Amino acid sequence: MTGKTAYLAGTFDTKEEELLFVRRLLEKQGLKVCTVDLGTSGNDNHSSADIFAAEVAAFHPDGKDAVFTGDRGSSVAAMTIAFKEYLLSKNDVDGVIGIGGSGGTALISPAFQALPLGIPKIIVSTMASGNIAPYIGTSDICMIYSITDVSGLNPMLEQVLSNAAHALAGMIKHRYLPKPSPQPLIGVTMFGVTTKCVEAVKTHLEPAYKCLVFHATGTGGRTLEKLVENKQVSGVIDVTTTEIADYLMGGILSAGEGRLDAFSDANIPYVGSCGAIDMVNFGARSSLPEKYADRHFYEHNPQITLMRTTASENEQMGKWIGKKLNRFKSKAIFLIPMKGFSALDAEGGDFYNPDADAAFIKALEETVTNPNVSIIKLPNHINDEEFSAAIAAQYLELNREYNQ
């Protein structure tokens, strides 16, 4: 035995054969395995799990009676809460693996999401070939499509489960534990159309600082904010706030209503900008909302179509961001590149529209009343070297003020 423990979770009343198959594979790899039953039938009499469902249910804030209600929907929702509390109470979790269909995956994933970054996490699921964003959240869960339904062993499912079990064993036994960074960590947001800006900012700040770059795809913004909430970064350079355009205009890369909220209370240096707010992201052209049929589009690739924002939409974003900035409790800086917000929004570019950009700037300036927030307009394009240098300089100055 390696001394390492893998937690194996699922509903033993419906998936026992598959769960025990995975358990045997993990034990052959020298791992200690703790099987956890998440069944909601309330009948533990025939469960072969190490931890009965009733033991997990007892971790619900309202006790196990809140789980075993007799109603499948409310029982699964309550067991989801109980399993998360149960798993977080353990101090020997070296890795986790779960098996489920739609209900089981929804039940397992919130607990896995709550585990720290780096602990190996695998879910074998019938849902893994579709939209897995709700199951992954901002965590490092690996999802594997089960191919067949998880309804009895068969050669195809056995192959998938074997791959998953051996992948988990490898991750546990050979887990890499990085040394803490000697440099302060700065979270930076980037999109393809702001890459030149961000790369130049990194050049100005590294190696004195370590820049963690987050792709502003909705999940990227949420992940950065989660790290800020967990005090895992010492500052933020929010170059690319494009996720706000998607949130307000119905694009596919929204970070939700909470974008910028984590920064307002964080008391760490924040330098923001309006990178790529000139565009809203949609899927393939065939998926574009009918209400936008007459708009100006740019095909980024066969799967992503960009829509140019209008003056009225930019005004809406200026007000929205301004209201968020008004909530900041400590000093922050927002830089505006007057000659364009993205690689496409440059003179001669496909999305170049100075009037639309001006509507954003005007709305932002009129909305921000917070004395802690400085708005700085610069006569540059966002990808100009001068603008990147200004971002870095403003961050360094703000960081000095925070650390005086």
C-alpha positions as CSV (number, residue, x, y, z in Angstrom):
1,M,0.0,0.0,0.0
2,T,1.2,3.5,-0.8
3,G,-0.4,5.1,2.3
4,K,-2.4,7.3,-0.1
5,T,-6.2,7.4,0.1
6,A,-8.6,7.7,-2.8
7,Y,-12.2,8.5,-2.1
8,L,-14.7,6.8,-4.5
9,A,-18.2,8.2,-4.5
10,G,-21.5,7.2,-6.1
11,T,-25.0,5.8,-5.5
12,F,-24.5,2.2,-4.4
13,D,-28.2,1.4,-4.8
14,T,-27.8,1.9,-8.5
15,K,-24.1,1.8,-9.3
16,E,-22.6,-0.7,-6.9
17,E,-21.2,-3.1,-9.5
18,E,-19.3,-0.3,-11.3
19,L,-18.1,1.3,-8.1
20,L,-16.7,-2.0,-6.8
21,F,-15.0,-2.6,-10.2
22,V,-13.2,0.8,-9.8
23,R,-12.3,0.0,-6.2
24,R,-10.6,-3.2,-7.2
25,L,-8.5,-1.4,-9.8
26,L,-7.4,1.3,-7.4
27,E,-6.5,-1.2,-4.7
28,K,-4.4,-3.2,-7.2
29,Q,-2.4,0.1,-7.6
30,G,-1.6,0.1,-3.9
31,L,-4.1,2.7,-2.9
32,K,-6.3,2.7,0.2
33,V,-9.9,3.2,-1.1
34,C,-12.7,4.7,0.9
35,T,-16.1,4.1,-0.8
36,V,-18.8,6.6,-0.1
37,D,-22.5,5.8,-0.7
38,L,-24.6,8.7,-1.9
39,G,-27.8,6.9,-2.4
40,T,-31.0,8.7,-1.3
41,S,-33.3,5.8,-0.9
42,G,-32.7,5.7,2.9
43,N,-31.9,2.0,2.8
44,D,-28.4,1.1,3.8
45,N,-29.0,-2.5,4.6
46,H,-27.4,-3.9,1.4
47,S,-24.8,-1.3,0.8
48,S,-21.2,-2.5,0.5
49,A,-19.7,0.9,0.9
50,D,-17.3,1.9,3.6
51,I,-19.3,5.0,4.4
52,F,-23.1,4.5,4.4
53,A,-25.4,7.1,3.0
54,A,-26.8,7.8,6.4
55,E,-23.4,8.8,7.7
56,V,-23.0,11.3,4.8
57,A,-26.5,12.6,5.3
58,A,-25.8,13.4,8.9
59,F,-23.4,16.1,7.7
60,H,-26.4,18.1,6.3
61,P,-26.9,21.3,8.5
62,D,-30.4,20.1,9.2
63,G,-29.5,16.5,9.8
64,K,-30.1,13.3,7.8
65,D,-33.9,13.8,7.9
66,A,-33.4,16.7,5.5
67,V,-31.9,14.3,3.0
68,F,-34.2,11.3,3.2
69,T,-37.4,13.1,2.3
70,G,-38.9,10.5,0.0
71,D,-38.8,13.1,-2.9
72,R,-36.0,12.4,-5.3
73,G,-35.4,16.0,-6.3
74,S,-35.1,17.4,-2.8
75,S,-33.2,14.4,-1.5
76,V,-30.5,14.7,-4.2
77,A,-30.2,18.4,-3.5
78,A,-29.8,17.9,0.2
79,M,-27.4,15.0,-0.2
80,T,-25.3,17.3,-2.5
81,I,-24.9,19.7,0.5
82,A,-24.2,16.9,2.9
83,F,-21.6,15.2,0.7
84,K,-19.7,18.5,0.3
85,E,-19.6,19.0,4.1
86,Y,-18.6,15.4,4.6
87,L,-15.7,15.5,2.1
88,L,-14.4,18.9,3.4
89,S,-14.3,17.3,6.9
90,K,-11.8,14.7,5.8
91,N,-8.0,15.3,6.2
92,D,-6.8,12.2,4.3
93,V,-8.2,13.0,0.8
94,D,-5.3,12.3,-1.7
95,G,-7.7,12.0,-4.6
96,V,-11.3,11.6,-5.5
97,I,-13.3,9.8,-8.2
98,G,-17.0,9.6,-8.8
99,I,-19.3,7.8,-11.2
100,G,-22.8,8.9,-12.2
101,G,-25.5,9.8,-14.7
102,S,-27.0,13.3,-14.7
103,G,-28.3,13.1,-11.1
104,G,-25.1,11.5,-9.7
105,T,-22.8,14.0,-11.5
106,A,-24.8,16.9,-10.2
107,L,-24.6,15.4,-6.7
108,I,-20.9,14.7,-6.8
109,S,-19.4,17.7,-8.5
110,P,-20.1,20.5,-6.0
111,A,-18.1,18.5,-3.3
112,F,-15.2,18.0,-5.8
113,Q,-15.3,21.6,-6.8
114,A,-14.8,22.6,-3.1
115,L,-11.6,20.7,-2.8
116,P,-8.3,22.6,-3.1
117,L,-6.6,23.0,-6.4
118,G,-4.2,20.2,-7.1
119,I,-6.0,17.3,-5.4
120,P,-6.7,14.9,-8.2
121,K,-10.4,14.8,-9.1
122,I,-12.1,12.6,-11.8
123,I,-15.8,12.1,-12.6
124,V,-16.9,9.4,-15.1
125,S,-20.2,10.6,-16.4
126,T,-22.8,10.2,-19.1
127,M,-22.9,14.1,-19.2
128,A,-19.3,14.6,-20.0
129,S,-19.8,14.9,-23.8
130,G,-22.1,18.0,-23.4
131,N,-21.9,21.3,-21.5
132,I,-19.8,20.4,-18.5
133,A,-19.3,23.9,-17.2
134,P,-21.8,23.5,-14.3
135,Y,-19.9,20.4,-13.1
136,I,-16.4,21.9,-13.4
137,G,-17.1,25.4,-12.1
138,T,-13.7,27.0,-11.4
139,S,-12.0,23.8,-10.3
140,D,-9.6,21.3,-11.9
141,I,-12.0,18.4,-12.2
142,C,-11.3,15.9,-15.0
143,M,-14.5,14.6,-16.6
144,I,-14.5,11.4,-18.7
145,Y,-17.4,10.4,-20.9
146,S,-18.7,7.0,-20.0
147,I,-19.7,6.1,-23.6
148,T,-22.5,3.8,-22.5
149,D,-24.9,4.5,-19.7
150,V,-23.6,3.6,-16.2
151,S,-26.1,0.7,-16.0
152,G,-24.1,-2.5,-15.5
153,L,-20.6,-3.4,-16.6
154,N,-19.8,-4.1,-20.3
155,P,-16.5,-4.1,-22.2
156,M,-16.8,-0.5,-23.3
157,L,-17.6,0.9,-19.8
158,E,-15.0,-1.3,-18.2
159,Q,-12.3,0.2,-20.5
160,V,-13.5,3.7,-19.6
161,L,-13.6,3.0,-15.9
162,S,-10.2,1.3,-16.0
163,N,-8.7,4.3,-17.7
164,A,-10.2,6.6,-15.1
165,A,-9.1,4.5,-12.2
166,H,-5.5,4.2,-13.5
167,A,-5.4,7.9,-14.3
168,L,-6.4,8.7,-10.7
169,A,-3.8,6.3,-9.3
170,G,-1.1,7.9,-11.4
171,M,-2.1,11.4,-10.4
172,I,-2.1,10.4,-6.7
173,K,1.1,8.5,-6.7
174,H,3.0,11.0,-8.8
175,R,1.4,14.2,-7.7
176,Y,3.6,17.3,-8.3
177,L,3.7,19.7,-5.4
178,P,5.1,23.0,-6.7
179,K,7.1,25.2,-4.5
180,P,5.5,28.5,-3.4
181,S,6.3,31.3,-5.8
182,P,9.0,33.6,-4.4
183,Q,7.4,36.5,-6.4
184,P,4.0,38.1,-5.6
185,L,1.3,36.7,-7.9
186,I,-0.7,39.0,-10.0
187,G,-3.9,37.9,-11.8
188,V,-4.2,39.2,-15.4
189,T,-7.1,38.8,-17.8
190,M,-6.4,38.3,-21.5
191,F,-8.2,37.6,-24.8
192,G,-6.7,36.9,-28.2
193,V,-7.3,40.4,-29.2
194,T,-5.6,41.8,-26.1
195,T,-2.7,39.4,-26.1
196,K,-0.1,41.9,-27.3
197,C,-1.0,44.2,-24.4
198,V,-0.8,41.5,-21.8
199,E,2.4,40.0,-23.0
200,A,4.0,43.4,-22.9
201,V,2.7,44.0,-19.3
202,K,4.2,40.8,-18.3
203,T,7.6,41.8,-19.7
204,H,7.5,45.0,-17.7
205,L,6.6,43.2,-14.4
206,E,8.4,39.9,-14.5
207,P,10.6,38.6,-13.0
208,A,9.9,40.8,-9.9
209,Y,6.3,39.6,-10.1
210,K,4.7,36.4,-11.4
211,C,1.7,37.1,-13.7
212,L,-1.1,34.4,-13.8
213,V,-3.0,35.0,-17.1
214,F,-6.7,34.1,-17.2
215,H,-8.5,33.6,-20.5
216,A,-11.5,35.9,-20.3
217,T,-14.0,33.2,-21.3
218,G,-16.4,33.5,-18.4
219,T,-14.8,30.8,-16.4
220,G,-11.5,32.6,-16.5
221,G,-13.0,35.7,-14.9
222,R,-14.8,33.7,-12.3
223,T,-11.6,31.7,-11.5
224,L,-9.6,34.8,-11.0
225,E,-12.2,36.2,-8.6
226,K,-12.3,33.0,-6.7
227,L,-8.5,33.2,-6.2
228,V,-8.9,36.8,-5.0
229,E,-11.6,35.7,-2.5
230,N,-9.2,33.0,-1.3
231,K,-6.3,35.5,-1.0
232,Q,-4.2,33.5,-3.4
233,V,-3.1,36.5,-5.5
234,S,-1.7,39.8,-4.3
235,G,-3.1,42.0,-7.1
236,V,-5.1,42.2,-10.3
237,I,-4.5,43.7,-13.7
238,D,-7.9,43.3,-15.3
239,V,-7.0,44.3,-18.8
240,T,-9.8,42.4,-20.5
241,T,-13.3,43.0,-19.2
242,T,-15.1,41.5,-22.3
243,E,-17.0,39.0,-20.2
244,I,-19.3,41.9,-19.1
245,A,-20.3,42.5,-22.8
246,D,-21.3,38.8,-23.0
247,Y,-23.2,39.1,-19.7
248,L,-25.2,42.1,-20.7
249,M,-25.8,41.2,-24.3
250,G,-26.4,37.5,-24.0
251,G,-23.1,36.1,-25.3
252,I,-21.7,32.7,-24.6
253,L,-18.7,33.8,-22.5
254,S,-20.3,35.6,-19.6
255,A,-18.8,35.5,-16.1
256,G,-22.2,36.5,-14.7
257,E,-23.6,39.3,-12.6
258,G,-20.8,39.0,-10.0
259,R,-17.9,40.1,-12.3
260,L,-15.8,42.7,-10.4
261,D,-17.5,42.0,-7.1
262,A,-14.6,40.1,-5.5
263,F,-12.2,43.0,-6.2
264,S,-14.3,45.6,-4.5
265,D,-13.7,44.2,-1.0
266,A,-10.3,42.6,-1.5
267,N,-8.1,45.5,-0.5
268,I,-5.4,44.6,-3.1
269,P,-4.1,46.7,-6.0
270,Y,-6.6,46.7,-8.9
271,V,-5.8,48.2,-12.3
272,G,-8.6,47.6,-14.9
273,S,-9.3,48.5,-18.5
274,C,-11.9,48.0,-21.2
275,G,-10.2,45.3,-23.2
276,A,-12.4,43.7,-25.9
277,I,-15.7,45.2,-24.7
278,D,-16.2,46.1,-28.3
279,M,-17.3,42.6,-29.0
280,V,-19.8,39.9,-27.8
281,N,-19.0,36.3,-28.4
282,F,-21.4,33.8,-29.9
283,G,-21.0,30.3,-31.4
284,A,-21.1,29.3,-35.0
285,R,-23.0,31.7,-37.4
286,S,-25.9,29.2,-37.5
287,S,-26.4,29.8,-33.7
288,L,-26.7,33.6,-33.7
289,P,-29.8,35.0,-32.0
290,E,-32.3,36.2,-34.5
291,K,-32.6,39.6,-32.9
292,Y,-29.1,40.3,-33.9
293,A,-29.4,39.3,-37.5
294,D,-28.7,42.7,-38.9
295,R,-25.6,43.4,-36.8
296,H,-21.9,43.6,-37.8
297,F,-20.1,40.2,-37.2
298,Y,-16.6,38.9,-37.5
299,E,-15.9,35.2,-37.8
300,H,-13.1,34.5,-35.3
301,N,-13.1,30.8,-36.1
302,P,-15.8,28.2,-37.2
303,Q,-17.0,27.9,-33.6
304,I,-16.9,31.5,-32.5
305,T,-18.6,34.5,-34.1
306,L,-17.9,38.0,-32.7
307,M,-20.5,40.8,-32.8
308,R,-19.5,44.5,-32.6
309,T,-21.1,46.4,-29.8
310,T,-23.1,49.5,-30.5
311,A,-22.9,52.9,-28.9
312,S,-26.0,52.3,-26.8
313,E,-24.6,48.9,-25.6
314,N,-21.3,50.5,-24.8
315,E,-23.1,53.2,-22.8
316,Q,-24.9,50.4,-20.9
317,M,-21.5,48.8,-20.1
318,G,-20.0,52.1,-19.0
319,K,-22.8,52.6,-16.5
320,W,-22.6,48.9,-15.3
321,I,-18.8,49.0,-14.8
322,G,-19.0,52.5,-13.2
323,K,-21.5,51.2,-10.6
324,K,-19.3,48.3,-9.8
325,L,-16.3,50.6,-9.4
326,N,-18.3,52.8,-7.1
327,R,-18.4,49.9,-4.6
328,F,-14.6,49.7,-4.3
329,K,-13.5,50.3,-0.7
330,S,-9.9,51.0,-1.5
331,K,-7.8,52.6,-4.3
332,A,-8.2,51.3,-7.9
333,I,-7.3,52.6,-11.3
334,F,-9.1,52.2,-14.6
335,L,-7.2,53.0,-17.8
336,I,-8.9,53.8,-21.1
337,P,-7.1,53.4,-24.4
338,M,-8.6,56.2,-26.5
339,K,-7.6,54.7,-29.9
340,G,-9.3,51.3,-29.6
341,F,-10.2,48.5,-27.2
342,S,-9.0,45.4,-29.1
343,A,-7.0,44.3,-32.1
344,L,-10.2,44.5,-34.2
345,D,-11.0,48.0,-32.8
346,A,-8.0,49.7,-34.4
347,E,-8.0,52.3,-37.2
348,G,-8.8,50.3,-40.4
349,G,-9.8,47.3,-38.3
350,D,-13.1,45.4,-38.7
351,F,-14.6,46.7,-35.5
352,Y,-13.1,50.3,-35.5
353,N,-15.9,52.6,-34.2
354,P,-14.7,55.7,-32.3
355,D,-18.3,56.8,-31.6
356,A,-19.2,53.6,-30.0
357,D,-16.1,53.7,-27.8
358,A,-16.7,57.3,-26.9
359,A,-20.2,56.3,-25.6
360,F,-18.6,53.9,-23.2
361,I,-16.0,56.4,-22.0
362,K,-18.6,59.1,-21.4
363,A,-21.0,56.8,-19.5
364,L,-18.1,55.5,-17.3
365,E,-16.9,59.0,-16.5
366,E,-20.4,60.2,-15.6
367,T,-21.1,57.2,-13.5
368,V,-18.0,56.8,-11.4
369,T,-18.2,59.0,-8.3
370,N,-16.0,57.0,-6.0
371,P,-13.0,59.0,-4.8
372,N,-11.0,55.8,-4.5
373,V,-11.2,55.2,-8.2
374,S,-9.0,57.0,-10.7
375,I,-10.0,57.0,-14.4
376,I,-7.0,57.7,-16.7
377,K,-7.4,58.2,-20.5
378,L,-4.4,57.7,-22.7
379,P,-3.9,58.6,-26.4
380,N,-3.1,55.0,-27.3
381,H,-4.5,51.8,-28.7
382,I,-4.9,49.0,-26.1
383,N,-2.1,47.0,-27.8
384,D,0.3,49.9,-28.1
385,E,3.5,49.4,-26.1
386,E,3.0,52.8,-24.4
387,F,-0.3,51.7,-23.1
388,S,1.1,48.4,-21.7
389,A,3.9,50.4,-20.1
390,A,1.4,52.7,-18.5
391,I,-0.6,49.8,-17.1
392,A,2.6,48.3,-15.5
393,A,3.7,51.7,-14.1
394,Q,0.3,52.4,-12.6
395,Y,0.2,49.0,-11.0
396,L,3.6,49.4,-9.5
397,E,2.7,52.8,-8.1
398,L,-0.5,51.6,-6.7
399,N,1.2,48.5,-5.2
400,R,3.7,50.8,-3.4
401,E,0.8,52.8,-1.9
402,Y,-0.8,49.6,-0.6
403,N,2.5,48.4,0.9
404,Q,3.5,51.7,2.6
